[in-house]
């Protein structure tokens, strides 16, 4: 039994997979599995939700900005 692992970004319903040429004419099983979310996307959401509900405004900095804009 031959196993071929192909990682490919799908941008069409029609696939061109030259890696499968040796298997032409044979019966094969094809399984398509979506990859999990990348770490970059996950960590961006984690950072957002970690800040949700926290008061991160510096009141003194806010007062200084208000005073400077009143000039």
Number of C-alpha atoms within 10 A of each C-alpha: 3 6 6 8 6 10 9 8 7 8 7 7 5 7 9 7 9 7 10 11 8 9 11 8 7 7 7 12 5 6 5 7 7 6 7 7 8 8 9 9 9 11 11 11 11 12 10 9 11 10 10 10 7 8 7 8 8 8 9 9 10 11 11 10 11 11 10 9 8 6 5
